[in-house]
Amino acid sequence: MLKKTAWAALRGETPAEKLGTLGIAPGKKADIRKLGTIAENYGVPIYLFFEEDLARNQSLESVLAGFAKVPEYERPVIQVGSFLRFTQENDPSFEQTMEEFPLMVEIITIGEAALDTSTTPVPYVTCLMPFLDELDFSAESPRPGLHPLPPANR
């Protein structure tokens, strides 16, 4: 659920402008932990896609509707907070692994839609998870804090 006070404190008029102040823009890559922090601090739903075709060629609303009856962890899309909780609960070394090899996801879309039971459009972000064969474990790690998050006003 969007945290209206924190969201309103971001500069910009559109979701793309507001999220841009946090370093989030289509085509860029972002550390999955940063996305988790943004989702938590601002209440913006951030969805991770595991299938490129769905992420690039279908609307978020149609994908969510099409998989509504499928259990959360069996869908080709999941909210970043759920993904991070699941991995932390099932892999005690997850945090350390993310320090050594940050998981960078590609930002696909920033938009607005009436999600869940809301009739009012809310901002959202969709991202594409990298495929295992695309991960470069020898690459230099991204520098933390490239785009520091402004404090959330709660």
C-alpha positions as CSV (number, residue, x, y, z in Angstrom):
1,M,0.0,0.0,0.0
2,L,1.4,3.4,-1.0
3,K,2.7,5.4,1.9
4,K,1.3,8.7,0.8
5,T,3.4,11.0,3.0
6,A,6.7,9.4,1.9
7,W,5.5,9.3,-1.7
8,A,4.4,13.0,-1.6
9,A,7.9,14.0,-0.3
10,L,9.6,12.8,-3.5
11,R,10.3,15.5,-6.1
12,G,8.4,15.2,-9.3
13,E,4.8,14.9,-10.6
14,T,4.7,11.5,-12.3
15,P,5.7,8.1,-10.9
16,A,8.6,8.1,-13.4
17,E,9.9,11.5,-12.2
18,K,9.5,10.6,-8.5
19,L,11.2,7.2,-8.8
20,G,13.8,8.8,-11.0
21,T,15.0,10.8,-8.0
22,L,15.7,7.4,-6.4
23,G,17.7,6.2,-9.4
24,I,15.0,4.0,-10.8
25,A,14.3,4.3,-14.5
26,P,13.3,1.9,-17.3
27,G,16.4,0.3,-18.9
28,K,18.6,0.8,-15.8
29,K,19.7,-2.0,-13.5
30,A,19.1,-1.8,-9.7
31,D,20.3,-3.8,-6.7
32,I,17.3,-5.9,-5.6
33,R,18.0,-4.9,-2.0
34,K,17.6,-1.2,-3.0
35,L,14.3,-2.1,-4.6
36,G,13.2,-3.8,-1.4
37,T,14.0,-0.7,0.5
38,I,12.0,1.5,-1.9
39,A,9.0,-0.8,-1.8
40,E,9.1,-0.8,2.0
41,N,9.8,2.9,2.6
42,Y,7.4,4.3,-0.1
43,G,4.8,1.4,-0.4
44,V,5.4,1.2,-4.1
45,P,4.6,-2.3,-5.4
46,I,7.7,-3.6,-7.2
47,Y,7.3,-6.8,-9.2
48,L,10.0,-9.2,-10.3
49,F,9.4,-11.1,-13.5
50,F,11.1,-14.4,-14.2
51,E,10.0,-14.6,-17.8
52,E,11.2,-12.0,-20.2
53,D,8.2,-12.3,-22.6
54,L,5.7,-11.6,-19.9
55,A,7.8,-8.7,-18.5
56,R,8.2,-6.9,-21.8
57,N,5.1,-7.8,-23.8
58,Q,2.2,-8.0,-21.4
59,S,0.6,-5.6,-19.0
60,L,1.1,-6.1,-15.3
61,E,-2.7,-6.2,-14.8
62,S,-3.1,-9.0,-17.3
63,V,-0.3,-11.0,-15.9
64,L,-1.6,-10.7,-12.3
65,A,-5.1,-11.5,-13.4
66,G,-3.9,-14.5,-15.4
67,F,-2.0,-16.0,-12.4
68,A,-4.4,-14.9,-9.7
69,K,-5.3,-18.4,-8.8
70,V,-1.7,-19.7,-8.8
71,P,0.1,-19.9,-5.5
72,E,2.4,-16.9,-5.0
73,Y,5.6,-18.8,-5.1
74,E,4.7,-20.7,-8.3
75,R,3.9,-17.6,-10.4
76,P,6.3,-16.1,-13.0
77,V,6.1,-12.8,-11.1
78,I,6.4,-11.9,-7.4
79,Q,6.7,-8.7,-5.4
80,V,10.2,-7.9,-4.3
81,G,9.4,-8.0,-0.6
82,S,8.0,-11.5,-0.9
83,F,11.0,-12.6,-2.9
84,L,13.5,-11.2,-0.4
85,R,11.6,-12.7,2.6
86,F,11.5,-16.1,0.9
87,T,15.2,-16.2,0.1
88,Q,16.2,-14.9,3.5
89,E,14.1,-17.6,5.2
90,N,15.3,-20.4,3.0
91,D,19.0,-19.4,2.7
92,P,20.8,-18.2,5.8
93,S,23.7,-17.1,3.7
94,F,21.5,-14.9,1.4
95,E,22.5,-11.6,3.0
96,Q,26.2,-12.4,2.8
97,T,25.9,-13.6,-0.8
98,M,24.1,-10.3,-1.7
99,E,27.0,-8.3,-0.2
100,E,29.5,-10.2,-2.3
101,F,27.4,-10.6,-5.5
102,P,24.6,-8.0,-5.6
103,L,21.6,-9.2,-7.6
104,M,21.0,-6.6,-10.2
105,V,17.6,-6.6,-12.0
106,E,16.6,-4.6,-15.0
107,I,13.9,-2.0,-14.6
108,I,11.3,-2.6,-17.3
109,T,8.3,-0.4,-16.6
110,I,7.2,2.4,-14.3
111,G,3.5,2.8,-14.4
112,E,0.2,3.3,-12.6
113,A,-2.6,0.8,-12.3
114,A,-5.5,-0.2,-10.1
115,L,-4.0,-3.2,-8.4
116,D,-5.5,-5.7,-6.0
117,T,-8.7,-4.3,-4.6
118,S,-7.9,-0.6,-5.2
119,T,-9.9,1.3,-7.7
120,T,-7.5,4.2,-7.6
121,P,-4.4,3.8,-9.7
122,V,-1.1,3.4,-7.8
123,P,2.4,3.6,-9.0
124,Y,4.3,0.4,-9.7
125,V,7.6,-0.9,-11.1
126,T,8.2,-4.0,-13.0
127,C,11.7,-5.6,-13.2
128,L,13.2,-8.6,-15.0
129,M,15.3,-11.0,-13.0
130,P,18.6,-12.0,-14.7
131,F,18.9,-15.6,-15.9
132,L,21.6,-17.6,-14.2
133,D,23.7,-17.8,-17.4
134,E,23.7,-13.9,-17.5
135,L,25.1,-13.5,-14.0
136,D,28.7,-12.3,-14.1
137,F,30.3,-13.3,-10.9
138,S,33.7,-11.9,-11.9
139,A,32.3,-8.4,-12.6
140,E,33.1,-5.6,-10.2
141,S,30.3,-5.1,-7.7
142,P,28.2,-2.0,-8.0
143,R,29.1,0.7,-5.5
144,P,26.6,1.0,-2.7
145,G,24.8,4.2,-2.3
146,L,25.0,5.5,-5.9
147,H,21.6,7.0,-5.4
148,P,21.0,7.3,-1.6
149,L,17.4,7.0,-0.6
150,P,15.8,10.0,1.0
151,P,14.3,9.2,4.4
152,A,10.7,8.1,4.4
153,N,8.2,10.4,6.0
154,R,5.9,8.0,7.9
